[in-house]
């Protein structure tokens, strides 16, 4: 596994070693020793999640203010534009975002430590999105920042149509009013 640093401290694009031949391919999607060696992080994953979404669905920007979750995310079918937003007030990159295309074809993963909001936009006909979390889902602590917040200025690769968002995500708060981490 190769870890590629991003402009956000602690966020990495992970490129697995893929072994392929005429039969197909094989790769380790997670190995704790290799992950630590590549990123310096030692996450304790407690939950795996899987979602399927149609083209144009935008999920996010989600985080938990208590029981914050680190997330190791990947796509097993289709393609998404995945985004992490630094919401750690003490960070030099507070309020900055990073986005990367993750797909079944490129097999890349994104490591997003606790202290970040997360979201993604489906670019393909549909996408299966898998992610490991370092803490359990706690709906009472879940928060959502507006995906289109002008202060954040995320450059979502939207087609001409507006994205499809849930009612909850449509009520996301402005970044300036969001609860953030110290």
N, C-alpha and C positions, 0 to 999 in steps of 0.2 A: 504494500500500500504506500502510495505517495501522498503526502499532505501538502497542499498548496495554500500558503497564507493568503488571506484577503486583507483589505484595508481595515477591517474591524478586528480588534484584538480578540483572539480566542476563536474566531470563526474560520473554519478551514473547508476547502473543497478537497474531497478525498477521492483519489483515483486508485481503484483496486488493480491488482495484477490479474489479468484475465487470460486464461488458458483455453484456446479454442482449436478445433480441428473440424474435419468434415462431419463429425457427429454432433457438434454444438459447442458449448463453452462451459467453463467452471470458474468460479472465483469465490473467495471468502468475502462475504458481505460484512462480517465483523469478526475480529480477533483482538481480544483485550490487550495482549502484549504488543502487537503491532500498532494498535491504535494509540497506546500510551507512548510508544517510541516515536511515532510520527507527530503527535499533537501535544504531548506532555500532559494530557488529561487522563484521568482515571474515573470515568463515569460508572455509576452503578445503575444499570438499566433495570427498571421494574415493570415496564409496560410496553407492549408493541401495539401499534394501531395501523389500520389499513383503511383507506378510503378510495372510492372510485368516483370520479367526477367527469362531467361532460365538457366539451369544448366551451371556452368562455367563462367557466365557473372560476370565481375568485374567492378563496377562503382566507380570512385573516383581516387584520393583523392581530393575532392572538398571543396571549401570555397569561401566566398566573402570578398575581402579585404576592401571594403566599404559596408555599410549596412550588416554587419556580421550577420549571422543567428545562433541562438541557434536552436537545433533540438531535438525533442522528437520522437524517431524512434521505429517501431515495425513491426512484420511480421504477416500477417493474413492468409497466406497459404504458406507452404513450410518452408525452413530453410536457413539462411544466417550466414556468419561470418562477424560481423560488427566491424568496426575499427574507433577509434578516435585518432588523432595525435595532440599533443599540439604544436601550432605554435605561442605562446605568448613568445616573447624573454625574458621578465622579469620574466617568470615562472621558478621555480626550476625544473620543469619537461619538459622544452622546448626540443622539438625533440624526446620526448618519445611517445610511442603509447600504446593503450590498445585495445584488441579485445575480443569479446564475441559472442557466438552463440545465435541468436534470432530465435525463430520458432513459428509457429502457435500452436504447442503442448505446449511449455514451457510458452508462453504468456508474456515473459519478454520484457521490453522496455529498451532503453538506452537514457539517457538525456545527450546531448552533448551541452554545452553552447557555445556562440560565442567565437571565438578565437581558434577554433580547425578545422582541416581538417577532412573530413569524407569520408569513403568508405565502400563498402561491396562486398562480394563474395557469389554467390548463390551456395549452397551445395546440394539442392534438385533438382528434375526434373525441377521445376520452383518455383518462389517465388513471392508473392504479398507483397510489401514493402510500408508501410504507414509512413508518417512523417509530423509533425507539425513544422512550422518555426516561428521564432520571428521577421522576416523581410521578405519583398517581394523579389522574385527572381529578380536580377539585372544583366543581362548577361554582361554588360560592366564592372562589378566589379568581375565577376566570375574568379577564378583561379583554377589551377589543379597541384598538385604535383604528380610526377611519382609514381605509385602504387608499383613499384619494386625498389625504390631508395635504394641503398646499405647502405647509411648512416642511414636511418631509420630502415632497416632490419626487416620489418614486416614479421612475420611468417605466411603467408597465407596458409591455408590448401588446397593446390592445388593437384589435381590428377596429373597424368603423363603429361596431356596436358596443354598447355599454356592457360591462361584465355582469354575469349572473351571480348575485350575492344572496346570502340568507337574510331573513328579516333581522336576526341578531347582528350580523355583520353590517347591515345597512344603518344600524344605530351606533356604530363605532364612534368613539369620542375623538375630538380634535387632539392632536399630539400635545398642544399647550395645556390641555385640561386633563391629560392622562395621569393616572397614578404610575409612578416610575420607581425604579430602585435607587437607593442612595448612591 
